[in-house]
Amino acid sequence: MEITSDTILTLCDTTAYIIIGFGDSIINGGQQTDNDGLATTILSDTLSVIQGRKVHFLNVSEKSWRPDNTFEYLKNTDALERMRSICS
């Protein structure tokens, strides 16, 4: 799984709601899609307007894993906590 510096900065944003989704590319049929066209980006922007505060809807995926495999990996490891520990 690729973790970008933008993702870590997002996880460190204590003023925002953070939602984690799995398998955004499945919605697009595996086709290359610009970031602005991703369901998670559209949801982030829409929910931010509705909530009146930043909402980060993150996409967690791995090319060779199905969304349920990715979810199980994150559930059974401390990967998210390790990322958040960078913030402190």
C-alpha positions in Angstrom: 0.0 0.0 0.0 1.3 3.4 -0.9 1.1 6.0 1.8 1.7 9.6 0.5 2.8 12.6 2.5 -0.5 14.2 1.6 -2.3 11.2 3.3 -0.3 11.6 6.4 -0.9 15.3 6.6 -4.6 14.6 6.1 -4.6 12.2 9.0 -2.9 14.8 11.1 -5.7 17.4 10.5 -7.4 17.5 13.9 -10.0 20.0 12.6 -11.4 17.7 9.9 -13.7 14.7 9.7 -11.8 11.7 8.3 -13.6 8.9 6.5 -11.8 5.9 5.0 -13.1 4.2 2.0 -11.9 1.0 0.3 -11.5 0.4 -3.4 -12.5 3.7 -5.1 -11.1 2.3 -8.4 -13.8 -0.4 -8.4 -16.4 2.3 -9.0 -14.5 3.5 -12.0 -14.1 -0.1 -13.4 -10.3 0.1 -12.8 -10.0 2.9 -15.4 -7.4 5.6 -14.8 -9.4 8.6 -13.5 -8.2 12.1 -12.6 -8.3 12.8 -8.9 -11.2 15.3 -9.4 -13.3 12.6 -10.9 -12.9 10.0 -8.0 -15.9 9.3 -5.9 -13.8 10.0 -2.7 -12.9 13.4 -4.0 -16.4 14.3 -5.0 -17.7 13.0 -1.6 -15.0 15.0 0.3 -16.0 18.2 -1.5 -19.7 17.7 -1.2 -19.6 16.6 2.5 -17.3 19.5 3.3 -19.9 22.0 2.0 -22.8 20.2 3.8 -20.9 20.0 7.1 -19.3 23.5 6.9 -16.0 22.0 7.8 -13.4 20.0 6.0 -14.2 16.3 5.4 -11.4 14.1 4.1 -12.7 10.9 2.4 -9.6 8.9 1.9 -9.3 6.0 -0.6 -7.3 3.0 0.7 -6.5 0.4 -2.0 -3.8 -1.9 -3.2 -3.7 -2.9 -6.9 -3.6 -6.6 -6.3 -6.0 -6.7 -3.2 -9.7 -6.6 -3.1 -11.2 -4.0 -0.8 -12.1 -6.6 1.8 -8.5 -7.8 2.0 -7.3 -4.2 2.4 -9.8 -3.6 5.2 -8.8 -6.8 7.0 -5.1 -5.8 6.7 -5.7 -2.4 8.3 -8.1 -3.9 10.9 -5.5 -6.5 12.0 -2.4 -4.3 12.0 -1.5 -1.0 13.6 -0.8 0.7 10.3 -3.2 3.6 10.9 -2.0 4.2 14.4 1.6 4.2 13.1 0.7 6.8 10.5 -1.0 9.0 13.2 2.0 8.7 15.5 3.9 10.8 13.0 1.6 13.7 13.8 2.6 13.9 17.5 
